[in-house]
Amino acid sequence: MGLDINGTRFLLYAGQQGVDFSRTAMIGRQSLNLSAAALRRNLKDFGIAASAAEAADLTRCENGYAESFLRRLGAVEITSFDASDYEKASCIHDFNLPLDKKFFGRFSVVLDGGTLEHIFNFPQAISNCMEMVEPGGHFLGITPANNFTGHGFYQFSPEVFFRIFSQGNGFAMRKLLAFESPSTKWYEVADPEVVGQPVTLINRRETYLLIIAQKTATVPIFATPMQQVAYTTLWKVSKLPSGAPVRTGAAWRSLVPAPLKWPVSAARGWIHSYREGSRFGFGGRHFRRLRVP
């Protein structure tokens, strides 16, 4: 677990967006995985002056862990959580299990820098994180999306975070971004509920999601089970009067001779991709380039 060039830029960007780091919780103790020169450039890009010696000190302090960098962002209280004491975290707790309520609402920001994909009981783990955030505070996430098979238990679809960080759970999604490592080009991801279809991406490079979600109210987490928008929309459409049949996107198959099904399917896919400009890359209605310093 560590903050590289994009990870440190993300936290600097979050600070610009009004995230308060004064009481920070790290899910997994984060290290700084970049050179002093790269960190200095990132700080400069976001308006923070640091000498070469100061940047070097930030990467060396705390045995290379991120506490000194977080203090530069305004952190006064920093607490780290892990399932073992291997990295000398402040609190030892397995996030597969419910968290002690003494931590509920205690932190201005909870940072997952790449831990949740390694926790089997993801709903419990993310629920713990959400409970830890104080009203008005933020959850920040850096998590794998595409091309990470074998890295952890999971790689995540953007929609899971749109549905999790929703009004019903007392949160609002402020930014959901995606990027292909090691590029520093970030793209804002559309909510499937807004564009009316799943947001998909097929690519060849390791792709991450960056999440900024704000807690707006303290309510029971997951009181209503999460459902994918594509299906909830279909269920609503399927409730037609007089038992009228619903024609789905696959209805064309019954009209095409068997030998032509695969070519027609491929052609439809390419036409859809061209129209939306997003399935095979960042573009269309699904992804919008975000300009950052």
C-alpha angles and dihedrals in degrees: 000000000000149000113248129177093297093040094055091043089052093055091046089050091048089054089054088052091058102265110157112221096182094112107028129182119194119203096216117003105275124220129201109251102185139078123269089245092054092047091050091052091050092050091049092049089058096045100261115130117216131163122230088255093051092050090049090051091052091055093045102041120097089021090292097311122135103248095101091050091049090051088054086058091053104272114154100167118037123183125179126198129202140156092239138026092241093114095032096249118185094240128029112215134141106231090208082080132059114275125239108268091231086082095052113117092357103118134067089207135015114200125201106186096178109318108104094071088062095055114089096205094058097166090056093044095051090043089055090052093050093049091052094059117093119228107279091021128112144240114217120195136186107184141156121263113166135019099013100113108159095016094102140337092282148023113198139233115222090238094065089066095044089054095042097047094051136126092262089062094044096257141106124208107233099176135358112185135177133200140171113237129273093014118099092211108117127197128200110232122223122232110246088222090060099044093040098233140065115286106231136179130187114188143138104236133079106271128198135195122221116204131197111178127167127211109234101172142003107247135145108287116238094359084150116042116247117250130186111254094228090064099040088053091049091049090054093048092047092062094089125156123258093019092283112179119251116232108216129194089268095058090099090070092073090057098051125079113247097249090055099046097092096045091046091047091050092048092050089051093052092046090051091048092050092048096047096033092208115082095079099032145348113306146071119069093323103063132032124187111247116212112219130168 
